[in-house]
Amino acid sequence: MENGIMPHTVLWTWDGRMCWGGKGRLHHNITSAEVFLSNYKNLVDFMSVNGIATVIVWGFLREEHGGVVTSQKLCDYAAKKGVRIIPGVGVRSYGGFCYETGRREVTGETARWSLDQWLRKHPKFRAVDEKGEVRWWSHGNGDLEPYQHCDACPSRLELRDWYLEGIEWLYENFQIGGVWLEMGDNELICQCSQCVKRRGRQPDRGFAPLSYEDEALWMPVIAQKALNINPDSWVLLCQNLFYNQSMVESPPELIKAMPRNSIVAWHVYDPKVDIEAVHHDCEANPMWAQRVPPPEPRKKGEISVWAYGGQIHLVGIDGWPHHRQIARAVQHGREMGHTGICFYGEIGDNAGVTGNSKFQEINYLAMSEFCQEPDLTIEEFEARHSDLMARIKKSWKLLQ
């Protein structure tokens, strides 16, 4: 971070929830290559004009929206606009490289890199609970049928080798700007005999319903593979957590083992703190109030993850301006040593829907401009966007 500039401005999306002024429905928006490209190109155009560096794409590969060819077109378009496309990669969860169902057979080049399709062919590699049973699950991200996915056993390192091959395939076939590596948050810690023998039934769970010990076998190796292929990549680790004081004092093995050139993404929510309060006042979270730096800081940096600008039902995703809070959150992040911030980026103001899409873009603009201009004031920001602020004030008056 030079001169206070925070370079890692990130928007996080699911293909099935994208509605950026293009064609398609509000949810389950996985219908064609045309719909996929229309929405994402509109988003990339906005990002390019407004200096937002990268977009995470979950559902980057699906046969439903054209597979390899469609995603190549998106990457090529974004590269010309100076925007990084970063696929979301689920490590042992979330579908791997390609988010397809595991309940039926899916064919095609992308399906080769679907974790669920791979586990259909190798069911003994599935993670199991204490009864030895597989847990099936789904998320509201575009799944049209319930319970399509399951997780993989962390002790089966043969599957890790498959991930290393997949990382190489991604970089060879697409102009990607990195990878977003995310562990599952389904609260399933594999209880197969190999896992229990290796680390017991109750592994390190001090920070969340997952095992850092398990992930330390996978994440650092996969991240290093990506960095070996392209050292300029943004290789991000997302663990759906924010650090607390105990983690700072004693960092988990996973965090210590991650490559120094990787970037760690931290959620802002402490489960002991009212989430809504944090969205309106970042100092409601003690770690932000105390400006505590992250554990084991990365050479490239760390980012914080906030829930603004998306379609799922979270606090802050309400279509109204949060730019004043965002300005404070960016400044606090800067003081903590963070090098960027991540929002959901699934809806633009011209999405054509009501309710939660009125003024999302003011939040994206605030993220970008306060990260890029350390001395920018709220007053200067609002004057710069006076027309948009006038529309917002008029809408607030009508609403009240």
Secondary structure as UniProt FT lines:
FT   TURN            3..4
FT   STRAND          8..14
FT   HELIX           15..17
FT   HELIX           33..50
FT   STRAND          54..58
FT   TURN            63..66
FT   HELIX           67..81
FT   STRAND          84..91
FT   TURN            94..95
FT   HELIX           110..113
FT   HELIX           115..121
FT   HELIX           123..125
FT   TURN            130..131
FT   TURN            140..142
FT   TURN            154..155
FT   HELIX           157..173
FT   STRAND          178..183
FT   HELIX           193..199
FT   HELIX           212..216
FT   TURN            217..218
FT   HELIX           219..229
FT   TURN            231..232
FT   STRAND          234..238
FT   HELIX           245..249
FT   HELIX           253..257
FT   TURN            260..261
FT   STRAND          263..267
FT   TURN            271..272
FT   HELIX           275..280
FT   HELIX           282..284
FT   HELIX           286..289
FT   TURN            290..291
FT   STRAND          301..305
FT   TURN            315..316
FT   HELIX           323..336
FT   STRAND          340..344
FT   TURN            349..350
FT   TURN            356..357
FT   HELIX           361..372
FT   TURN            374..375
FT   HELIX           378..384
FT   HELIX           386..399
//
